[in-house]
Amino acid sequence: MSEIENLDKARDLAVSNLDVYPQVLRSIYPIAANNNVAIQRWCALFFADSFGKTSPLARNIKLDVGLDALDALAALATVADAAIFVNVTHTVTALYDILFVYVAENPNASSTWIKLTAIRDALLARWNTPFPFAPQNDELDRYRGANAKFPLIKLMVKVVLLHTASLDKPPPPRDPRLRNRTPPKPSSHFGFSEVAPNHPLITRASEADGLRILDLMLAPFKQETINSGVLTAIINALPYLLRHRAHLGTQVFLVLEKFQSYAKLQSNYESVNTFKLLRRFVDRTLKVFLNHCFRNQLIPAELEPKLTTMANVLQTRADEQRRHNPLEAASTDDQIRKRPLSGFFNSAKVAASNSYRDMWLLGDPKDENHLFDVSSIPPDTLIKMVLIGLNKAEPKKLTQALEIVAARYANAVSVQMKTEMTPAAESDDEYDPEATYTLPAPKVLTFEQKKQQLQVIIAKYFETAGNATASQKLHATSESLNGVSNELNKTAIQDWSNDSWLTILSRLNTRGITSPGNNDEENQILSDMIRQAIFDYFTQSISTRVDVVVQWLHEEWYSERVTNEAVLAAELTSAGLTDEQVKARVKDADIPTPTYVTWCSKILDAVITYIEPSDRKIFIRLLGDVPYLNEDLVAKLASLCLDPVRSSIGIQALHFLILYRPPVKAWCLQVLEGLRESEDLKVKVTEMLEKFWPEKYGETSGIASESGPKVETEAQTSLMVGKTDFKAETSSKAEVVSTETQVDAPIQVKEEDVVMEEPSPVFEAGTETPEADDTTEQN
């Protein structure tokens, strides 16, 4: 039995019997010093589970075992592994306030304080590094290792809270629904002001450490480029900090006031479209944060005018962006400036070819300046230019450049030597004209080579789709010509359009890659590459590409269902059942389609995240055209209904599904039942429940049903397909033509044919609509 398995058994014992949990935890502390990275990862994860939010231990027990955990955490904090670092940071964040209060109450606990601050400083030292990656250059390093920075933000907030004075209690929230929530734990309000003034360990220098760490956390706002992930995480952490330390608002808002996203420079490692999207995300998060601070009176009075202007600018900018596709060229694109490149754009140590240009090229190969023919310059002038350039070059940078070029030459020489060592081809004198020439077998591609080639194919498909014209047509007919059958001319794509290449790509994904006898795991990875490409293509313009994604989902559902039916039929046949019994069993079986459900879930998440009130018809059309919905997919509409601005879309979508997709009616009613807790939706939801679920909510109903509405099985909620002909047309709506009776098939309705009752909007006309992205109370 391996050591990991022994550790798993010890953990299971501790979880099943909390009385022995501290003993098991202490026995694992020495194991954390093991040099085996797998064991260290296990220990770090176990410590995070033991002291985190889901910990089964009481606070006093955490203090008791946490005092002994500092040596193990100090050993793990030095390991260069991302997973270990993240879990250790979570553990230290959970223990920091407990141990800080302990040291404040016990002035003699000097060893505990020294160990705790040493671990804290070791973790925070990674903030300005690309950990766990090796440093390359300053600009690139800012974007690497972001996942390791997110837990550090939580640790920094906790340290700032404890190392600064809690001058007053936070004001009660304006929203009456938030006033009855459980108040924060005492440690959230414990701060430097609760420490004895003459404490020998927690001195005034400790308070200065808290302010220094706050400056360190706000430093990314002062950088000349935008690190969207880190900035968004910091902004989301600030409301909790300001709520408990309102006097720090001046320091925070002075930094945010000077932050101008449109004055930031584009990084050399991101495209213009990526830069525009990241800038938009940060502006949106900052706008929501400022609105939250205004509502909760967290902004100092002296800064209110400037921050009000800033919030108005962000709102105007958001309104303008909402009317345009963010990926399209805008009038402000000319103002985007790229940051000067401090390193080398092309630092590869293997040249593309053995030419002098590729050997010495360190800049962007696409730059037209590199195509200039220097041989046209007189030699004397060229020598002067080279000498001037060498005199101005930094010695360190020049050395790095020469090392890259030397590595390229060394690689080229080694490749040439291997080529010369191969046996020479046979002489032409041995040529035999009567010999039969056989083509050599093709080389077997490795999995990485397959992935690279598939990436090229996907890119070519989308490039061709963008260049295709609507005038291109395929005329197919089955009529015979001169007595010769023309059946082979039948095609699934009879009218060629821009989306026809995507039809082929989806067929390649669902039917071309998957084949019996191949590596299922590798096939799944390759198929997911195509699915991700189609998904990204859809999210670039959701409103105009609904047909594309509906057609793709039909392909996914149909292919997966047919494949799984065949697998089930083969299993039943091998078990000795007759053909009739196999057909009956397959027809009644609940055929799973997990791949379809996964990607349909991703699509709904993307649409629900970015949909606007004006996109109601598009969203309802998407829900009406997808081939299959289950309980989890329908439940995603609940988040849309709870959004104050877009709740009407969610209510109308549920209304549509109840009317036109009866198999999912029960799940829609369950979602509506859960929404009755919302004060804003209670009236409208109750009306719908009384109308569509009268046996439970009707005025004249008898005893309420406790079992809920009847829910059909997965087989009933999908299109029951026997022997089918599947074809895709230019409308991009895949039609399934069944030769057997369809049971509970969802009704396919065009959006112009839908006549439905308009649910009343949650907020009456003329009233102010609440902000959709209000920041909720943190933690």
N, C-alpha and C positions, 0 to 999 in steps of 0.2 A: 504494500500500500504506500502510495506516494505521500510526501509531507503535506502537500496541498489537501489531499483527502483527509488526513488527520486533522488539519486545521478546520476543514469544513465540519467535521464531526464535533469538534470542540465548540464551534460557533452554534451549531444546532442544539447542543446541550445547554449552552448559555441562554439561548432564546427560549427554550422550552422550560427552563427553571431559572427564574430571575435571581433566586437566592445565591446561586453559584456564579452569576454573571461577573461580579467584580473579581472573583478568584480566577476565572478563565481569562479575563481581560489582562490581569497582572501577569499571568503566565505567558502571554503572547508578547509582552513588551520586549523581553530579550531577543525574541526571534526576529524582531524588526531590524536588528543589526546584521542579519544574514545578507551576504552579497548576491544572493539569487534574486534577480529583479522580479520574477513571478511571485516569489514569497513576499517581497517588499510591497508589491502592488496589493496583494491580498491583505496584508496587515494595514496598509493605508486605508483601504476601503472599509475594513472592519472597524477601524478607529472612527472614521467618518460616520458610519452607521451607529456607533455606540454613543457618540456625543452630539450628533446632529439633531435636527428637528424631530425625526422619527425615532429618536432614542427611547428605549423602554425604561431608562434609568431615571430616578428622581434627581433633583438638583443637588441635594446633599451628597448623594452617592457619586455623582459626576465630579464634585469637588474632591472627594476622597480618592477616587481612582485617577482623576486628572492630575493631581500633584505628582503621581508616580509616572505619568505618561510623558513628561517633558523630555526625558533623555531619549526615549524612542522617537518622539517627533523631531527632535534635533538631528538625529541620525538620518531620518527619512527626508528631512528638508534639504539635505545636500545632494540627494540622488537626482541625476539629470534625466528624469523621466516625466513626461507630461501627466500621465494618469496619477502617479504618486504625488506630484506637486499639487494637483487640483484637490485631491482628497485630504492631503495634509493641511492645505489652506482652509478647507471647510472645517476641519477639526479644530484648528487654532482659532478660527473665527467663533466657533461655538464655545470654546473654553475661555476665551480671552476675558469676557466680562466676569465670569465666575471667579477666575484667578485674580483679576484686578480687585474685585471687592474683598477677596481673601487677604491680599497683600495690604489693602487699605485698613483692614481691621486688625492685622497682625504685623506691626512694624518690624518684627524680628525676622520675617520671612525673606531675608535678602537673597538666599540661593534661588528661591522660586522666582523672584523678580528678575534676577540676572538671566536665568534660563529663558523666561518668557519673553523678555525684550530681545534677547539674542535670536530666538526663533523668529520673532516678528520682523526684525531687521533683515534676517537672511531671506525671508520670503519677499519682503518689499524691495530688496535689491534687484529682483528679477523684473521689476515694473518697466524699466527703460531698456530691456534687453529682448531679443527675439526668442527667448527660452521657449521650448526646448531645442531650438535650432541654433546652429553656429552662426555668428555674425558674418555678414557679407558687406553691406554698406548701409549708411544711416537711413536712407530713404526707404529701401526695401525692408529693413529690419522693423520699421514702424508697423508694417502690415502683417508681419509673421508672428505666430505665437499668440494670436488674439484670445484663443480659448483659455490660455493660462492667465490672462489678465482679468477675465471676468470674475473669478473668485477673489482676486486681489482687491477688487473694488468693494466687495462686501466687507473684507477685512479692514480696509482703510476707513470705511464708514463707521465700523464698530470702534476702531481705535480713536477716531476723532470724537465720537460721542463720549467716550470714557475719559479722554484727556482734556476735555474742555468743560467749562463750568456750565451747569444747568441753572441759568438765571431765573427762569420762570417756567411755569407749566404751560404746555401748548394750549392755544385757544380751542374751544369746542368747535367742531365742524359745523358749517352752515346747514348742511343736509341733515334733517332730523333722523333720517334712516341710519346715519352713521354714528349717532350719539349713543345708541344703545349697544354698540359693539363692546366686546371685552376690552378693558383698558390695557395698555402695554404692561409688560412685566416690570417690576421695580428696577431691574438692572438696566432697562432702556433709559430710565431717567437718572440713574446713578452717574455722577460725573465728578470732575475735579473739585467742585465746590463742596462735595460731601466728604472729602479727604481732610484729615486733620492738618491745620496750617503748618505744624512743625513735624510733619511726617518725614522720617529720615530717608525713605526710598522714593516716594512719589513727591517730587519737589516741583518748583516752578519750571525747571527744565523739562519736566514731563508735559506740562501744558504747552510749552513751546514745540515739543515734538508733535503734539496733536495738530497745531496750526501748520507746521512744516509738512506733515503728511497730507493735510487738506490742499496745500499748494501743489504738492506732488500729484494728487488726484486730478486737479484742474489743469495741469500742464498741457494735456493734449489739445485743449481749446486754443492754446497759443501757438501751436505748430502751423507751418505754412501750408500743409496739406490736410486733407480730411480723412480721418480714420473712423469711418461710419460706425462700425460695430462697437468700438470702445467709447466713442462720444455718446451714442445712444444709451449704452449701459450706465454711464456716469449720470446722464440726465435723469434716467429712471430711478437712480438711487438718491438723488438730491432731495425730493419731497420728504422722505422719511427723516433725513438728516436735519432739514430746516424746521420740520415740525417739532423736533425736540431740542434744537439749538437755533432758535430764531435769531439770536444775536450774531450768528455767522452769516446771515443773509447778505450783509453789505459786502463781505469778502467774496462771496459766491457770485452775486449779481454784477459786481464790477467786472469780473472776468467774462461773464456771459454777455454783458453789454458791448464789450469790445469784439465779440465773436461775430464776424461777418462771413457767412458761407460763400457769398458771391465774390469775396476778395481773396479766397483761398486759391492755391495753385493746383493744377491737375498733376497727379503723380505720373512719372514716366512708366509706371508698371500697371496702368489702367487706361482703358479706352475713354473717349469723350462721353459715350453713352453711359458707361459705368460711373464715371465721375458725376454726371448729371443726376443719375438715379440716387447715388449715395448722398449727394448734396440735398436732394429733395427729402430723403428719409430723415436726415438730421434736422432740417428746417421744420418738418412736420412734428417731430418729437419735441423740439424746442418750443413750438407754438402751443402744443398741448400742455407742456410744463408751465409756461408763463400764464396761461389761462387758469390752470389749477392754483398757482400761487396767488393770483389776483382774487380768486374766489375765497381763498382761505386766509387772506390778509397776511401773507408771508413776505411781501415785498416792502422794504423800508420806504418811508414816505418820501425821502429825498430822491429816490431813484424811480419813483412811479412814473413821472412824465416821460423819461427816456425809454423805460421799458414798455410803456403803453404804445409809444411810437413804434418800437421794435415789434411788438405783437401785431400791430396793424399792418406793418410791412409784410410780416410773415403770412398774415391772413390774405392780404391782397395777392401775394405771390402764389399762395396755394390755390386761390380761386382761378388765377390765370392758368396755372399748370393743369388744373382739373379740366379745363376746356380744350386742352391740346394733348396730343400723345407725347409723353416725356422723351421718347426716343427720336421724335422728329426734330428737325432743325428749328431753332428759335432765334429771335432777334438778339438775344444775349449771348449766343454761342461765340460770337466774334470776340467777346470780352474774356473768354477762358484762356488763361495763360498756363503753360506747362512749366513745371519746376525745372531749373537747370540741373542737368544730370551730373552728379558728383562722382559716380563710378564709371564703369565701362558698360555700355549697352550689351555688347556681345563679348562675354567673358568665357565662352566655351573653350576648352582646351583641346578640342578636336575640330579641325577645320573642315568646312564643307567639301573642299577639293584641295588639290595640291598647287593651285595657282597662287601667285604672289599676292593677289588681292585678298583671297580668302585667308591666307596665312597671316596677314598683317592687319586685317580689318577688325577693329574693336568697336566701331559704331554701329548704327542701325543699317542693316543691309539694304533696306528699302529707301534709304536717303539717296536722292538723285545726285548729291554732291560727290558720292563715291564713284559715280560713273564718269567723272571727268578724267580725260586722258592727260596725265602729267607730262607725257613725253613731248607734248607740244610746247612746253615751257623751256626756254634756253637753259642749258646746264648751269651756267654761272648764276642765273637768277634762282634756279632751284636749290643750289648749294647754300645760297644766302638765306633762303626761306627755311631750310632745314636747320641751319645753325641758330637762327633766331628762335625757332620753335624749341630746340633743345635747351637753349639758355633760359627760356621762360618756364619750362616744364618743372614740376615739383619732383625732386629726386625720388621720393617714396612712390609717387604715382607712376613715374617712369620705370622704376624697378618692377612694379606689379605688372605693367604692360609687357615688359621684356620677358618676364616669367611665363605669361600666357602664350606669347609667341614661341618661346623655347619649347614649351610643352607641346604645341602644335607640330613643330618640326620633329620632335622626338617621336611623336605618334606616327607621323608620315613615314619616317625612316623605318620604324618597326614593321609597319604594314608592308613596305616595299621589300624588306628582307624576307618576310614570310612568303611573298609572291615569288621571289627568285628561288626560294627553296623548293617550290612545287615542281614536279617533273615536267619537262617540256613536252609539247605535243608531238605526236609521231610525224615522221617525215612524209612529204607528199609522194615519195617514191613507193611507199607501201599502200598506195591507194588502189582499191579493188572495185571497179565499176559494177561488178555483179553482186557485190555484197548488199545485204538488206539493211537499210538504216532504220534503227528504232529510236524513237524519241526517248530521252531519259525521263524517269519518273519525276514529277514535280516535287520540289522540296516541301517537306512538311512544315507548315508555319507554326511557330510557337504561339501560345495564347496572347502574349503581349503584341506580337506582330499582327495577329487577327484583330485585336482591339484598335491598333493603329490604322489598319486598312479599313476597318468599319468606320472609323472617324472620318477618313477621307471620303468614303462612299456617302455618308450622311451629309457632309458638307457639300458634296457635289449635287446631291438631290435637292437640297434647299437652294443652292445657287441656280440650278436649272428651273426650279419652281418659280424663282423670282424673275428669270429671264423669259419664261414661257409667255406666249400671247394667246389671247382668247380666240384668235382666228385659226389656230391649229386645230384640226378636226380629224377624227377617226371615223370613217364610214364603214360600218359593219353590217353585213346582211347574211342571212342563211339561205338565200335563194341560190339555186344552181345556175351555173354559167356554162353554156355549151355542153350540158350533160354532166358537168363536173361539180360535185358538191362543194359548197363554200362554207361548210360548218366551221372550218378552222379559223375563219375570219371573225367569229364571235369573240367579243372581248367584254370584260367587265367595265371598261371605260370607253364609252361610245362617243362622248363629246369631250374633247381634250380642253382642259383649262389649267389655270395656275395651280390648282389643288390636286391635279391628277397624279403628279409625282408623289404627293403625300399619300395618296391611295396605294400606290405601289410600295411605298416605304412601310406603311402599316401592314400590308400583306406580307412583306418580307419579314417583319417582326413576328407576326403571329403564325405564319405558315412556312416561311422559308428557313429560318434558323433552327426552329425546333423540329427535330427528326429523331426517330428511334435509333438507339445504338450510340448516340453521341453523348458527350459529357454534359449532363443536365445542369450542373453548377455553372460551367463555362457558358452554356447556351443562355442561361438565365441572366448572367452578367451582360452578355452581348445584346440580348433583347432589351434589358433595362437601359442600355445606352441609347437605343433607338427611341424607347418610350420617353426618356428624359429629354431627348432632342425635340420630339413632337410637343411635349409638355412646355418646354421653354418657348417654342415657336408660338404656341397658343397664348401664353402669358404675355408675350410682347404686344399683342393687340387682341384682348379678350373679346371686345364687342364685335369685331369683324371676322373672327375665326371660330365661331361657335359650331358652324357646319363641319369644320375640319375635326374638331375634337369629338363631336357626336359620332361621326363616321368611324373614327378611330376606336371609340368605346364600343361601338357595335361589333367591330372586328375582334376586339379583345374578348368580349363576352361570348360571342358565338364560337370562336375558335377554342377558347378554354373549355366551354361547356361540351362541345363535340369531342374534344380530346379526353376529358374526364369521363364522359359517357362511354367512350371506347375502352378506356382502362377498366372501368367497372364491368363492362360486358365481358372483357377478357377474363377477369377474375371469376365472374360467375360461371363462365363456360368451363374454365379449368376446374371448378368445383363440382362439375357433373350435371349442371342444369341444362334443360332443353332450350332450344332457340326461343320457343314461345315464353317459357318462364323467364329467360334472360330479358326479353323485350318488356315483359310486364314489370319485372323488378327495376329495370333502368327507367321506365316511364314513371314509376311511382317514387323513385329515389330523389333525395334532395342533393342535387349535383352542386358541389361547391365551386365558386369562381373567385379564389382569393386574390389573384393578380388583378383582375378587373376591379374588385372592390378597393384594393389599395390605391390604384391610380385614379379611380373615380373619386375617392376620398381626397386625394391631393388636388384634383381639379376643383372640387367644391370648396375646399379650403382657400384656394387661390382666388376663386370668383367671389366668395363671401368676404374676403379681406379687402378687395379693391372695388367692389361693385358700388355704384352710386345710385341715388334714387331715380335718376333718369334712365337707368338700365333695367327697369322692371321687366319689360317684355322679353329682353334677351335672357334674363335669368330664368323666368318662368318657362320660356321655350326650351332652355337647356334641361330643366327638370322634367319637362314633358317628353323629351326625345331620347333621353338615356334609356338603354334597354332594361335596366334592372336597378331597383333601390331596395336596400335593406334597412333594418331599424337604426343601425349606427349612422348611415348616410342621412336618413331623415332627421335624426337627432341634431345634426349639425345646424339645422335651421334655427334652433333655439337661440344660439348666440346672435344671429342676425335680428331676431325678434326683440332681443333685449337692448339692441343699439337704438338709442332714442331717435336718431336721424333716419335710420333705415329700417325701423321696425315695421313700417307699412309693407315693405317688400317681403319680409319674412312671413307676415300674416297672410298676404295675398298668395304667396307660394304655397303655404299650407292649405289655404282655401282651394287653390287649383288642384292640388294633389288629392284632396278629399273628393272633389267633384269628378275628376277625370282619370284618376288612377285608384280605383277602389281597393286593390290589394294592399296599398300602403295606408289606407284610411285609418286603421287602428293605431298605427304608430304616430300618425299626425295628431290624432286625438290625445295620445299620451303626451306628446310635446305640448299641446295646448293646455293640458291639465297641469303640467309643470309650470307653465307661464302664469297661472292664476295667482302665484305669490307676488308677482310684480304689480305694484299699485297702478302704474301707468297703463298696463294692458289688461287689468282684471275685468273691466266692463266689457271690452270687445271680445276677449277670450271666453267669458262666461256666455255671451250671446251665441257664439259659434258652438260651444259645447251643448247648450240647450237645443240648438237646431240639429246638430249632427250626432249627438249622443243622448237622445231623449230618455233612454232607459235608465240613465244615471243622473242626468242633470235637468231633465224635463220637469216642468212645474207639476205635472200630473203623474209623475213616475212613482212607482211603488217603492219597494225596498231597493236601495242602491246596490248595484252589482259590484261586488268586491273583486271579482276576478278580472275586471277590465274588458275592453272590447276584444273580440276574437281576432287573432293574428294569424294570417295564412302562413304556410311554410314558404321556404325560399323557392321551392319548385313552383308554387302557385303564384308567387309574386313576379316571376320571370315569364318570358315567352316560352310556352311549351313547344319545343321544336322536334318534329320527327325527322323524316328525310326532307332536307331543305335545299333550296337553291339560293345562294347568297350572292348578291350583286350590289355594286356601288355605282350611283349615277352622279351627274354633275351637281345635283342638289345636295350632295354629301350626306344624304339620309339613307343609311343602309336599311334595305327592306328584306325581311325574312318571309319567304313564301313557303308556307307549311302545307304538307299534304295530309296532316292529321288535324284533329280538332284542337283549337287553342283554348286553354283553360285559364280564365282570369287574366287575359292578356291586357297590359296597359294600353289605353286608347292613344293612338298617335294623332295628335291634333295640331294643325298649323296655327301659328299665333294670330293670323287674321280671322280664323274661324272660331276663336275662343270667345264665348260670351259668358261672362261670369260676374257675380256681384262684386262691386268694388268695396273692399273693406274700408271702413272709415279710418282716416289717418289717426294716429295716436295723439298728435298735437293739432289742435284746431287752427284753421287759417287765421293769420293775423297775429299769432303768438310767436314768441321767439323759440326757435328750435334749439334744444341743448346741443352742445358740442359733441360730436360723435366719438371723439378720442380723448374724453376726459381722463385725466390720470387718476387712477384709484389710489386709495391709501396704501402705501408700501408696507410689506411685511405684515 
